[in-house]
Structure formats: C-alpha cells, structure tokens
Amino acid sequence: MEAKYTRQEVLTKAKELASMMAETEEVDFFKKAEKQINEHLRVQELIAQIKKLQKEAVNLKHYNKSEALKQTEAKIDELQDEIEQIPLVQEFQQSQVDVNDLLQMVSNTITKKITEEIITSMGGDVLRGTTTKNPLIQDHC
C-alpha cells in the first residue's frame, strides 16, 4: 500500500484545523475572558500576592520553617479562594474547560478515525476493534 499523504501535507492540514479552531466561539470567549482578567485590578493584585507568598513558601520550606510554611500556605489558599469567588474568574475557568473540551473532542475524533481506517484497510472488524478476521469466530450473516 502506497502512502497517499506526506507528513508535511498532514501538518499543513493540522495547521488549517488549528486556525479553524482558533475562530470558534469557545476560543473567542476564552480570549475575551483572558483580556478582562488581565485588566481586572483586584485579580491582578491577588495574583501578585499569591506569587509573592509562593516564593516565600519555597524559602520557608528550604529552611524547614514548617509552622511559618503552614501559615503561608493557608494565606495562599485564602487568596486563591477569593480569586475563585470572582464571577469573571469563574467565567474564565469555564472558558478554559470549554476550549479543552473542544481540543479533546477533536483529538478523540482523529484517533477514532485513524483506528477505523487502519482496521478497515487491513480487512478487520471495526465493531470488534480487530485488524484481522479471527478464524475462531464464525460470521453467520
């Protein structure tokens, strides 16, 4: 069997698909939500505080300051909880899930189609997921 497409042709089609996906409602909403997050002062303040405390936590862990580390981690958790209560952040997180779902759906569809093509081209049984006919199974169709 001779190859019908080169790797480069497949990559070109993948780039076309990526461009199409970048123009979906899910990605558009994600971009808008991320822009709003980046412009939201309170969210940015909280992120900066969390980053500072995370650096502090790394140092405390390094110097085995376990009690101070617990307090710092508790403060980080409080700030993360506060961020997650902001409706805009919740919308952004949902948009991340939606974009990821789209990516997974496309990936799963490609995987399934490739598997079906392999099975079919080898004379196998798609329903059974086998690439060759099993001589022990009698088809009485």
C-alpha positions as MATLAB code, in Angstrom:
seq = 'MEAKYTRQEVLTKAKELASMMAETEEVDFFKKAEKQINEHLRVQELIAQIKKLQKEAVNLKHYNKSEALKQTEAKIDELQDEIEQIPLVQEFQQSQVDVNDLLQMVSNTITKKITEEIITSMGGDVLRGTTTKNPLIQDHC';
ca = [
       0.000    0.000    0.000;
       1.385    3.351   -1.021;
       1.134    6.436    1.185;
      -1.400    8.980   -0.020;
      -0.155   11.940    2.012;
       3.206   13.148    3.202;
       3.897   14.156    6.779;
       4.172   17.770    5.603;
       0.728   17.624    3.961;
      -0.771   16.272    7.175;
       0.930   19.025    9.208;
      -0.400   21.637    6.784;
      -3.941   20.302    7.290;
      -3.378   20.270   11.076;
      -2.410   23.948   10.931;
      -5.553   24.684    8.917;
      -7.629   22.852   11.537;
      -5.888   24.798   14.308;
      -6.732   28.059   12.539;
     -10.359   26.974   12.252;
     -10.469   26.071   15.930;
      -8.962   29.433   16.858;
     -12.026   31.017   15.243;
     -14.642   29.116   17.289;
     -16.999   30.609   19.855;
     -15.158   28.783   22.638;
     -11.769   30.266   21.783;
     -13.257   33.701   21.135;
     -14.902   33.703   24.571;
     -11.650   32.488   26.150;
      -9.664   35.353   24.582;
     -12.205   37.931   25.755;
     -12.286   36.484   29.271;
      -8.489   36.406   29.489;
      -8.305   40.042   28.367;
     -10.779   41.012   31.069;
      -8.828   39.037   33.682;
      -5.627   40.826   32.682;
      -7.366   44.198   33.061;
      -9.087   43.387   36.386;
      -7.078   45.178   39.093;
      -8.251   43.101   42.053;
      -7.497   39.840   40.279;
      -4.034   41.084   39.330;
      -3.382   42.221   42.914;
      -4.399   38.813   44.250;
      -2.220   37.013   41.680;
       0.765   39.168   42.635;
       0.202   38.443   46.339;
      -0.055   34.720   45.659;
       3.165   34.712   43.621;
       4.991   36.576   46.391;
       3.712   34.143   49.017;
       4.630   31.150   46.848;
       8.233   32.381   46.665;
       8.172   32.887   50.412;
       6.811   29.343   50.865;
       9.683   27.902   48.806;
      12.190   29.678   51.070;
      10.397   28.592   54.233;
      10.380   25.001   53.037;
      14.071   25.217   52.192;
      14.866   26.421   55.720;
      12.495   23.880   57.340;
      10.266   26.577   58.866;
       7.246   24.270   58.972;
       4.945   26.417   61.141;
       5.549   29.562   59.079;
       5.142   27.458   55.925;
       1.713   26.243   57.105;
       0.614   29.824   57.755;
       1.883   30.982   54.362;
       0.154   28.097   52.579;
      -3.082   28.889   54.433;
      -2.850   32.514   53.273;
      -2.240   31.348   49.696;
      -5.344   29.135   49.929;
      -7.402   32.078   51.232;
      -6.281   34.297   48.356;
      -6.961   31.564   45.790;
     -10.433   31.076   47.269;
     -11.035   34.812   46.999;
      -9.967   34.824   43.343;
     -12.192   31.862   42.542;
     -15.225   33.650   44.003;
     -14.935   36.442   41.439;
     -17.545   35.802   38.691;
     -15.167   36.892   35.933;
     -12.627   34.311   37.095;
     -15.312   31.626   37.151;
     -16.249   32.521   33.573;
     -12.590   32.392   32.567;
     -12.132   28.981   34.187;
     -15.238   27.692   32.418;
     -13.915   29.016   29.115;
     -10.682   27.074   29.732;
     -12.739   23.922   30.260;
     -14.743   24.592   27.093;
     -11.627   25.100   24.955;
     -10.033   21.984   26.446;
     -13.216   20.004   25.725;
     -13.079   21.152   22.101;
      -9.431   20.079   21.830;
     -10.204   16.705   23.398;
     -13.173   16.173   21.099;
     -11.059   16.851   18.009;
      -8.206   14.689   19.293;
     -10.555   11.800   20.109;
     -12.268   12.099   16.721;
      -8.923   11.953   14.914;
      -7.781    8.972   16.985;
     -11.025    7.084   16.370;
     -10.987    7.796   12.634;
      -7.355    6.691   12.265;
      -8.098    3.466   14.147;
     -11.146    2.781   11.968;
      -9.126    3.439    8.783;
      -6.373    1.054    9.900;
      -8.848   -1.687   10.783;
     -10.805   -1.275    7.547;
      -7.704   -1.167    5.337;
      -6.485   -4.425    6.878;
      -9.798   -6.196    6.331;
     -10.599   -6.167   10.018;
     -13.769   -5.681   12.012;
     -14.403   -2.144   13.256;
     -17.115   -3.280   15.668;
     -14.790   -5.779   17.316;
     -11.769   -3.490   17.017;
      -9.657   -6.182   15.375;
      -7.384   -5.707   12.365;
      -7.730   -9.263   11.104;
     -10.538  -11.728   10.916;
     -10.458  -14.138   13.843;
     -10.563  -17.676   12.436;
     -12.297  -18.864   15.627;
     -15.271  -16.541   15.173;
     -17.839  -17.639   12.624;
     -19.839  -14.878   10.991;
     -23.326  -16.086   10.158;
     -24.669  -13.034    8.394;
];
